Amino acid sequence: METLLYLMPIALLLGGLGLAAFVWALRSGQYEDLDGAAERVLLDD
Protein backbone atom coordinates (compact mmCIF):
# COMPACT_ATOMS: atom_id res chain seq x y z
CA MET A 1 0.00 0.00 0.00
CA GLU A 2 2.88 2.33 0.70
CA THR A 3 4.23 1.90 -2.82
CA LEU A 4 1.04 3.47 -4.18
CA LEU A 5 2.09 6.71 -2.51
CA TYR A 6 5.13 6.73 -4.81
CA LEU A 7 3.68 5.18 -7.94
CA MET A 8 0.51 7.26 -8.27
CA PRO A 9 2.26 10.67 -8.47
CA ILE A 10 4.84 9.26 -10.88
CA ALA A 11 2.07 7.85 -13.10
CA LEU A 12 0.20 11.16 -13.02
CA LEU A 13 3.36 13.07 -13.84
CA LEU A 14 4.17 10.82 -16.81
CA GLY A 15 0.58 11.03 -18.05
CA GLY A 16 0.70 14.82 -17.80
CA LEU A 17 3.98 14.91 -19.72
CA GLY A 18 2.49 12.75 -22.46
CA LEU A 19 -0.57 14.98 -22.66
CA ALA A 20 1.61 18.10 -22.80
CA ALA A 21 3.67 16.58 -25.63
CA PHE A 22 0.50 15.73 -27.55
CA VAL A 23 -0.92 19.24 -27.14
CA TRP A 24 2.43 20.71 -28.23
CA ALA A 25 2.37 18.52 -31.36
CA LEU A 26 -1.16 19.65 -32.17
CA ARG A 27 -0.33 23.34 -31.77
CA SER A 28 2.89 23.17 -33.75
CA GLY A 29 1.13 21.69 -36.80
CA GLN A 30 2.51 18.16 -36.70
CA TYR A 31 -0.85 16.70 -37.80
CA GLU A 32 -1.77 19.23 -40.50
CA ASP A 33 -0.82 17.30 -43.66
CA LEU A 34 -1.09 13.57 -43.02
CA ASP A 35 -1.49 12.57 -46.67
CA GLY A 36 1.25 14.78 -48.10
CA ALA A 37 4.21 12.61 -47.13
CA ALA A 38 2.44 9.44 -48.24
CA GLU A 39 1.70 10.90 -51.66
CA ARG A 40 5.21 12.34 -52.12
CA VAL A 41 6.64 8.82 -51.87
CA LEU A 42 4.65 7.79 -54.93
CA LEU A 43 5.60 10.80 -57.07
CA ASP A 44 8.47 10.40 -59.49
CA ASP A 45 10.40 13.65 -59.80
mmCIF file as Biopython writes it, N, C-alpha, C and O atoms, coordinates in Angstrom:
data_model
#
loop_
_atom_site.group_PDB
_atom_site.id
_atom_site.type_symbol
_atom_site.label_atom_id
_atom_site.label_alt_id
_atom_site.label_comp_id
_atom_site.label_asym_id
_atom_site.label_entity_id
_atom_site.label_seq_id
_atom_site.pdbx_PDB_ins_code
_atom_site.Cartn_x
_atom_site.Cartn_y
_atom_site.Cartn_z
_atom_site.occupancy
_atom_site.B_iso_or_equiv
_atom_site.auth_seq_id
_atom_site.auth_asym_id
_atom_site.pdbx_PDB_model_num
ATOM 1   N N  . MET A ? 1  ? 0.815  -1.191 0.000   1.0 0.0 1  A 1 
ATOM 2   C CA . MET A ? 1  ? 0.000  0.000  0.000   1.0 0.0 1  A 1 
ATOM 3   C C  . MET A ? 1  ? 0.868  1.268  0.000   1.0 0.0 1  A 1 
ATOM 4   O O  . MET A ? 1  ? 0.490  2.298  -0.559  1.0 0.0 1  A 1 
ATOM 5   N N  . GLU A ? 2  ? 2.004  1.167  0.622   1.0 0.0 2  A 1 
ATOM 6   C CA . GLU A ? 2  ? 2.883  2.326  0.698   1.0 0.0 2  A 1 
ATOM 7   C C  . GLU A ? 2  ? 3.490  2.662  -0.662  1.0 0.0 2  A 1 
ATOM 8   O O  . GLU A ? 2  ? 3.799  3.819  -0.943  1.0 0.0 2  A 1 
ATOM 9   N N  . THR A ? 3  ? 3.656  1.645  -1.499  1.0 0.0 3  A 1 
ATOM 10  C CA . THR A ? 3  ? 4.230  1.902  -2.821  1.0 0.0 3  A 1 
ATOM 11  C C  . THR A ? 3  ? 3.291  2.725  -3.692  1.0 0.0 3  A 1 
ATOM 12  O O  . THR A ? 3  ? 3.745  3.415  -4.605  1.0 0.0 3  A 1 
ATOM 13  N N  . LEU A ? 4  ? 1.975  2.661  -3.423  1.0 0.0 4  A 1 
ATOM 14  C CA . LEU A ? 4  ? 1.037  3.473  -4.182  1.0 0.0 4  A 1 
ATOM 15  C C  . LEU A ? 4  ? 1.282  4.957  -3.958  1.0 0.0 4  A 1 
ATOM 16  O O  . LEU A ? 4  ? 1.008  5.774  -4.838  1.0 0.0 4  A 1 
ATOM 17  N N  . LEU A ? 5  ? 1.794  5.307  -2.791  1.0 0.0 5  A 1 
ATOM 18  C CA . LEU A ? 5  ? 2.094  6.712  -2.513  1.0 0.0 5  A 1 
ATOM 19  C C  . LEU A ? 5  ? 3.206  7.235  -3.409  1.0 0.0 5  A 1 
ATOM 20  O O  . LEU A ? 5  ? 3.299  8.438  -3.650  1.0 0.0 5  A 1 
ATOM 21  N N  . TYR A ? 6  ? 4.050  6.335  -3.905  1.0 0.0 6  A 1 
ATOM 22  C CA . TYR A ? 6  ? 5.125  6.727  -4.813  1.0 0.0 6  A 1 
ATOM 23  C C  . TYR A ? 6  ? 4.717  6.559  -6.277  1.0 0.0 6  A 1 
ATOM 24  O O  . TYR A ? 6  ? 5.053  7.384  -7.127  1.0 0.0 6  A 1 
ATOM 25  N N  . LEU A ? 7  ? 3.996  5.488  -6.551  1.0 0.0 7  A 1 
ATOM 26  C CA . LEU A ? 7  ? 3.677  5.182  -7.945  1.0 0.0 7  A 1 
ATOM 27  C C  . LEU A ? 7  ? 2.589  6.075  -8.534  1.0 0.0 7  A 1 
ATOM 28  O O  . LEU A ? 7  ? 2.655  6.428  -9.712  1.0 0.0 7  A 1 
ATOM 29  N N  . MET A ? 8  ? 1.609  6.438  -7.750  1.0 0.0 8  A 1 
ATOM 30  C CA . MET A ? 8  ? 0.514  7.264  -8.267  1.0 0.0 8  A 1 
ATOM 31  C C  . MET A ? 8  ? 0.987  8.646  -8.730  1.0 0.0 8  A 1 
ATOM 32  O O  . MET A ? 8  ? 0.621  9.058  -9.830  1.0 0.0 8  A 1 
ATOM 33  N N  . PRO A ? 9  ? 1.780  9.378  -7.946  1.0 0.0 9  A 1 
ATOM 34  C CA . PRO A ? 9  ? 2.264  10.669 -8.466  1.0 0.0 9  A 1 
ATOM 35  C C  . PRO A ? 9  ? 3.170  10.522 -9.681  1.0 0.0 9  A 1 
ATOM 36  O O  . PRO A ? 9  ? 3.135  11.363 -10.579 1.0 0.0 9  A 1 
ATOM 37  N N  . ILE A ? 10 ? 3.974  9.476  -9.724  1.0 0.0 10 A 1 
ATOM 38  C CA . ILE A ? 10 ? 4.837  9.256  -10.880 1.0 0.0 10 A 1 
ATOM 39  C C  . ILE A ? 10 ? 3.993  8.974  -12.117 1.0 0.0 10 A 1 
ATOM 40  O O  . ILE A ? 10 ? 4.282  9.493  -13.196 1.0 0.0 10 A 1 
ATOM 41  N N  . ALA A ? 11 ? 2.950  8.155  -11.971 1.0 0.0 11 A 1 
ATOM 42  C CA . ALA A ? 11 ? 2.071  7.851  -13.101 1.0 0.0 11 A 1 
ATOM 43  C C  . ALA A ? 11 ? 1.336  9.103  -13.570 1.0 0.0 11 A 1 
ATOM 44  O O  . ALA A ? 11 ? 1.195  9.321  -14.774 1.0 0.0 11 A 1 
ATOM 45  N N  . LEU A ? 12 ? 0.870  9.920  -12.641 1.0 0.0 12 A 1 
ATOM 46  C CA . LEU A ? 12 ? 0.196  11.156 -13.017 1.0 0.0 12 A 1 
ATOM 47  C C  . LEU A ? 12 ? 1.149  12.132 -13.703 1.0 0.0 12 A 1 
ATOM 48  O O  . LEU A ? 12 ? 0.768  12.815 -14.653 1.0 0.0 12 A 1 
ATOM 49  N N  . LEU A ? 13 ? 2.367  12.193 -13.227 1.0 0.0 13 A 1 
ATOM 50  C CA . LEU A ? 13 ? 3.362  13.067 -13.841 1.0 0.0 13 A 1 
ATOM 51  C C  . LEU A ? 13 ? 3.676  12.619 -15.273 1.0 0.0 13 A 1 
ATOM 52  O O  . LEU A ? 13 ? 3.731  13.445 -16.184 1.0 0.0 13 A 1 
ATOM 53  N N  . LEU A ? 14 ? 3.877  11.327 -15.466 1.0 0.0 14 A 1 
ATOM 54  C CA . LEU A ? 14 ? 4.169  10.820 -16.813 1.0 0.0 14 A 1 
ATOM 55  C C  . LEU A ? 14 ? 2.982  10.995 -17.750 1.0 0.0 14 A 1 
ATOM 56  O O  . LEU A ? 14 ? 3.162  11.309 -18.927 1.0 0.0 14 A 1 
ATOM 57  N N  . GLY A ? 15 ? 1.777  10.797 -17.242 1.0 0.0 15 A 1 
ATOM 58  C CA . GLY A ? 15 ? 0.584  11.031 -18.052 1.0 0.0 15 A 1 
ATOM 59  C C  . GLY A ? 15 ? 0.452  12.490 -18.442 1.0 0.0 15 A 1 
ATOM 60  O O  . GLY A ? 15 ? 0.091  12.803 -19.577 1.0 0.0 15 A 1 
ATOM 61  N N  . GLY A ? 16 ? 0.744  13.387 -17.507 1.0 0.0 16 A 1 
ATOM 62  C CA . GLY A ? 16 ? 0.703  14.817 -17.800 1.0 0.0 16 A 1 
ATOM 63  C C  . GLY A ? 16 ? 1.752  15.217 -18.820 1.0 0.0 16 A 1 
ATOM 64  O O  . GLY A ? 16 ? 1.492  16.059 -19.679 1.0 0.0 16 A 1 
ATOM 65  N N  . LEU A ? 17 ? 2.942  14.619 -18.734 1.0 0.0 17 A 1 
ATOM 66  C CA . LEU A ? 17 ? 3.984  14.908 -19.723 1.0 0.0 17 A 1 
ATOM 67  C C  . LEU A ? 17 ? 3.576  14.426 -21.111 1.0 0.0 17 A 1 
ATOM 68  O O  . LEU A ? 17 ? 3.815  15.111 -22.106 1.0 0.0 17 A 1 
ATOM 69  N N  . GLY A ? 18 ? 2.968  13.261 -21.175 1.0 0.0 18 A 1 
ATOM 70  C CA . GLY A ? 18 ? 2.489  12.748 -22.459 1.0 0.0 18 A 1 
ATOM 71  C C  . GLY A ? 18 ? 1.397  13.626 -23.041 1.0 0.0 18 A 1 
ATOM 72  O O  . GLY A ? 18 ? 1.381  13.882 -24.245 1.0 0.0 18 A 1 
ATOM 73  N N  . LEU A ? 19 ? 0.489  14.086 -22.203 1.0 0.0 19 A 1 
ATOM 74  C CA . LEU A ? 19 ? -0.573 14.976 -22.662 1.0 0.0 19 A 1 
ATOM 75  C C  . LEU A ? 19 ? -0.003 16.309 -23.128 1.0 0.0 19 A 1 
ATOM 76  O O  . LEU A ? 19 ? -0.447 16.854 -24.139 1.0 0.0 19 A 1 
ATOM 77  N N  . ALA A ? 20 ? 0.973  16.835 -22.401 1.0 0.0 20 A 1 
ATOM 78  C CA . ALA A ? 20 ? 1.605  18.099 -22.799 1.0 0.0 20 A 1 
ATOM 79  C C  . ALA A ? 20 ? 2.328  17.945 -24.135 1.0 0.0 20 A 1 
ATOM 80  O O  . ALA A ? 20 ? 2.282  18.852 -24.966 1.0 0.0 20 A 1 
ATOM 81  N N  . ALA A ? 21 ? 2.991  16.816 -24.354 1.0 0.0 21 A 1 
ATOM 82  C CA . ALA A ? 21 ? 3.674  16.583 -25.629 1.0 0.0 21 A 1 
ATOM 83  C C  . ALA A ? 21 ? 2.666  16.474 -26.772 1.0 0.0 21 A 1 
ATOM 84  O O  . ALA A ? 21 ? 2.926  16.955 -27.875 1.0 0.0 21 A 1 
ATOM 85  N N  . PHE A ? 22 ? 1.536  15.854 -26.520 1.0 0.0 22 A 1 
ATOM 86  C CA . PHE A ? 22 ? 0.503  15.732 -27.548 1.0 0.0 22 A 1 
ATOM 87  C C  . PHE A ? 22 ? -0.090 17.089 -27.893 1.0 0.0 22 A 1 
ATOM 88  O O  . PHE A ? 22 ? -0.288 17.394 -29.069 1.0 0.0 22 A 1 
ATOM 89  N N  . VAL A ? 23 ? -0.373 17.901 -26.893 1.0 0.0 23 A 1 
ATOM 90  C CA . VAL A ? 23 ? -0.915 19.243 -27.136 1.0 0.0 23 A 1 
ATOM 91  C C  . VAL A ? 23 ? 0.110  20.093 -27.878 1.0 0.0 23 A 1 
ATOM 92  O O  . VAL A ? 23 ? -0.257 20.853 -28.774 1.0 0.0 23 A 1 
ATOM 93  N N  . TRP A ? 24 ? 1.386  19.978 -27.520 1.0 0.0 24 A 1 
ATOM 94  C CA . TRP A ? 24 ? 2.431  20.707 -28.233 1.0 0.0 24 A 1 
ATOM 95  C C  . TRP A ? 24 ? 2.461  20.305 -29.710 1.0 0.0 24 A 1 
ATOM 96  O O  . TRP A ? 24 ? 2.582  21.158 -30.588 1.0 0.0 24 A 1 
ATOM 97  N N  . ALA A ? 25 ? 2.350  19.000 -29.975 1.0 0.0 25 A 1 
ATOM 98  C CA . ALA A ? 25 ? 2.373  18.521 -31.360 1.0 0.0 25 A 1 
ATOM 99  C C  . ALA A ? 25 ? 1.169  19.045 -32.129 1.0 0.0 25 A 1 
ATOM 100 O O  . ALA A ? 25 ? 1.295  19.387 -33.305 1.0 0.0 25 A 1 
ATOM 101 N N  . LEU A ? 26 ? 0.015  19.114 -31.495 1.0 0.0 26 A 1 
ATOM 102 C CA . LEU A ? 26 ? -1.160 19.655 -32.174 1.0 0.0 26 A 1 
ATOM 103 C C  . LEU A ? 26 ? -0.988 21.133 -32.496 1.0 0.0 26 A 1 
ATOM 104 O O  . LEU A ? 26 ? -1.323 21.572 -33.597 1.0 0.0 26 A 1 
ATOM 105 N N  . ARG A ? 27 ? -0.474 21.892 -31.557 1.0 0.0 27 A 1 
ATOM 106 C CA . ARG A ? 27 ? -0.334 23.343 -31.766 1.0 0.0 27 A 1 
ATOM 107 C C  . ARG A ? 27 ? 0.785  23.694 -32.735 1.0 0.0 27 A 1 
ATOM 108 O O  . ARG A ? 27 ? 0.735  24.744 -33.376 1.0 0.0 27 A 1 
ATOM 109 N N  . SER A ? 28 ? 1.783  22.844 -32.853 1.0 0.0 28 A 1 
ATOM 110 C CA . SER A ? 28 ? 2.891  23.167 -33.750 1.0 0.0 28 A 1 
ATOM 111 C C  . SER A ? 28 ? 2.642  22.672 -35.176 1.0 0.0 28 A 1 
ATOM 112 O O  . SER A ? 28 ? 3.501  22.841 -36.041 1.0 0.0 28 A 1 
ATOM 113 N N  . GLY A ? 29 ? 1.489  22.070 -35.433 1.0 0.0 29 A 1 
ATOM 114 C CA . GLY A ? 29 ? 1.128  21.691 -36.795 1.0 0.0 29 A 1 
ATOM 115 C C  . GLY A ? 29 ? 1.660  20.347 -37.238 1.0 0.0 29 A 1 
ATOM 116 O O  . GLY A ? 29 ? 1.795  20.118 -38.440 1.0 0.0 29 A 1 
ATOM 117 N N  . GLN A ? 30 ? 1.962  19.459 -36.331 1.0 0.0 30 A 1 
ATOM 118 C CA . GLN A ? 30 ? 2.506  18.156 -36.702 1.0 0.0 30 A 1 
ATOM 119 C C  . GLN A ? 30 ? 1.478  17.280 -37.427 1.0 0.0 30 A 1 
ATOM 120 O O  . GLN A ? 30 ? 1.851  16.374 -38.172 1.0 0.0 30 A 1 
ATOM 121 N N  . TYR A ? 31 ? 0.195  17.548 -37.212 1.0 0.0 31 A 1 
ATOM 122 C CA . TYR A ? 31 ? -0.853 16.705 -37.798 1.0 0.0 31 A 1 
ATOM 123 C C  . TYR A ? 31 ? -1.620 17.418 -38.902 1.0 0.0 31 A 1 
ATOM 124 O O  . TYR A ? 31 ? -2.742 17.020 -39.216 1.0 0.0 31 A 1 
ATOM 125 N N  . GLU A ? 32 ? -1.052 18.457 -39.498 1.0 0.0 32 A 1 
ATOM 126 C CA . GLU A ? 32 ? -1.767 19.232 -40.505 1.0 0.0 32 A 1 
ATOM 127 C C  . GLU A ? 32 ? -1.888 18.480 -41.834 1.0 0.0 32 A 1 
ATOM 128 O O  . GLU A ? 32 ? -2.980 18.417 -42.399 1.0 0.0 32 A 1 
ATOM 129 N N  . ASP A ? 33 ? -0.813 17.922 -42.335 1.0 0.0 33 A 1 
ATOM 130 C CA . ASP A ? 33 ? -0.816 17.300 -43.660 1.0 0.0 33 A 1 
ATOM 131 C C  . ASP A ? 33 ? -0.419 15.832 -43.536 1.0 0.0 33 A 1 
ATOM 132 O O  . ASP A ? 33 ? 0.744  15.476 -43.726 1.0 0.0 33 A 1 
ATOM 133 N N  . LEU A ? 34 ? -1.387 14.991 -43.219 1.0 0.0 34 A 1 
ATOM 134 C CA . LEU A ? 34 ? -1.093 13.571 -43.022 1.0 0.0 34 A 1 
ATOM 135 C C  . LEU A ? 34 ? -0.903 12.820 -44.336 1.0 0.0 34 A 1 
ATOM 136 O O  . LEU A ? 34 ? -0.165 11.836 -44.390 1.0 0.0 34 A 1 
ATOM 137 N N  . ASP A ? 35 ? -1.568 13.283 -45.397 1.0 0.0 35 A 1 
ATOM 138 C CA . ASP A ? 35 ? -1.489 12.570 -46.672 1.0 0.0 35 A 1 
ATOM 139 C C  . ASP A ? 35 ? -0.343 13.061 -47.547 1.0 0.0 35 A 1 
ATOM 140 O O  . ASP A ? 35 ? 0.027  12.381 -48.504 1.0 0.0 35 A 1 
ATOM 141 N N  . GLY A ? 36 ? 0.216  14.201 -47.252 1.0 0.0 36 A 1 
ATOM 142 C CA . GLY A ? 36 ? 1.253  14.779 -48.102 1.0 0.0 36 A 1 
ATOM 143 C C  . GLY A ? 36 ? 2.487  13.909 -48.215 1.0 0.0 36 A 1 
ATOM 144 O O  . GLY A ? 36 ? 2.965  13.660 -49.322 1.0 0.0 36 A 1 
ATOM 145 N N  . ALA A ? 37 ? 3.011  13.442 -47.099 1.0 0.0 37 A 1 
ATOM 146 C CA . ALA A ? 37 ? 4.214  12.614 -47.130 1.0 0.0 37 A 1 
ATOM 147 C C  . ALA A ? 37 ? 3.948  11.273 -47.817 1.0 0.0 37 A 1 
ATOM 148 O O  . ALA A ? 37 ? 4.814  10.750 -48.519 1.0 0.0 37 A 1 
ATOM 149 N N  . ALA A ? 38 ? 2.767  10.726 -47.616 1.0 0.0 38 A 1 
ATOM 150 C CA . ALA A ? 38 ? 2.438  9.442  -48.241 1.0 0.0 38 A 1 
ATOM 151 C C  . ALA A ? 38 ? 2.336  9.584  -49.762 1.0 0.0 38 A 1 
ATOM 152 O O  . ALA A ? 38 ? 2.728  8.682  -50.501 1.0 0.0 38 A 1 
ATOM 153 N N  . GLU A ? 39 ? 1.816  10.703 -50.216 1.0 0.0 39 A 1 
ATOM 154 C CA . GLU A ? 39 ? 1.696  10.904 -51.658 1.0 0.0 39 A 1 
ATOM 155 C C  . GLU A ? 39 ? 3.029  11.275 -52.295 1.0 0.0 39 A 1 
ATOM 156 O O  . GLU A ? 39 ? 3.265  10.933 -53.454 1.0 0.0 39 A 1 
ATOM 157 N N  . ARG A ? 40 ? 3.898  11.960 -51.576 1.0 0.0 40 A 1 
ATOM 158 C CA . ARG A ? 40 ? 5.206  12.340 -52.121 1.0 0.0 40 A 1 
ATOM 159 C C  . ARG A ? 40 ? 6.080  11.122 -52.380 1.0 0.0 40 A 1 
ATOM 160 O O  . ARG A ? 40 ? 6.954  11.164 -53.246 1.0 0.0 40 A 1 
ATOM 161 N N  . VAL A ? 41 ? 5.861  10.045 -51.646 1.0 0.0 41 A 1 
ATOM 162 C CA . VAL A ? 41 ? 6.644  8.819  -51.872 1.0 0.0 41 A 1 
ATOM 163 C C  . VAL A ? 41 ? 6.319  8.242  -53.246 1.0 0.0 41 A 1 
ATOM 164 O O  . VAL A ? 41 ? 7.188  7.672  -53.907 1.0 0.0 41 A 1 
ATOM 165 N N  . LEU A ? 42 ? 5.077  8.389  -53.669 1.0 0.0 42 A 1 
ATOM 166 C CA . LEU A ? 42 ? 4.651  7.792  -54.932 1.0 0.0 42 A 1 
ATOM 167 C C  . LEU A ? 42 ? 5.002  8.648  -56.147 1.0 0.0 42 A 1 
ATOM 168 O O  . LEU A ? 42 ? 5.023  8.137  -57.267 1.0 0.0 42 A 1 
ATOM 169 N N  . LEU A ? 43 ? 5.275  9.932  -55.952 1.0 0.0 43 A 1 
ATOM 170 C CA . LEU A ? 43 ? 5.595  10.799 -57.068 1.0 0.0 43 A 1 
ATOM 171 C C  . LEU A ? 43 ? 7.022  10.559 -57.562 1.0 0.0 43 A 1 
ATOM 172 O O  . LEU A ? 43 ? 7.948  10.365 -56.775 1.0 0.0 43 A 1 
ATOM 173 N N  . ASP A ? 44 ? 7.168  10.578 -58.881 1.0 0.0 44 A 1 
ATOM 174 C CA . ASP A ? 44 ? 8.475  10.403 -59.489 1.0 0.0 44 A 1 
ATOM 175 C C  . ASP A ? 44 ? 8.960  11.739 -60.028 1.0 0.0 44 A 1 
ATOM 176 O O  . ASP A ? 44 ? 8.443  12.224 -61.035 1.0 0.0 44 A 1 
ATOM 177 N N  . ASP A ? 45 ? 9.928  12.328 -59.382 1.0 0.0 45 A 1 
ATOM 178 C CA . ASP A ? 45 ? 10.400 13.651 -59.797 1.0 0.0 45 A 1 
ATOM 179 C C  . ASP A ? 45 ? 11.338 13.537 -60.951 1.0 0.0 45 A 1 
ATOM 180 O O  . ASP A ? 45 ? 11.840 14.549 -61.441 1.0 0.0 45 A 1 
#
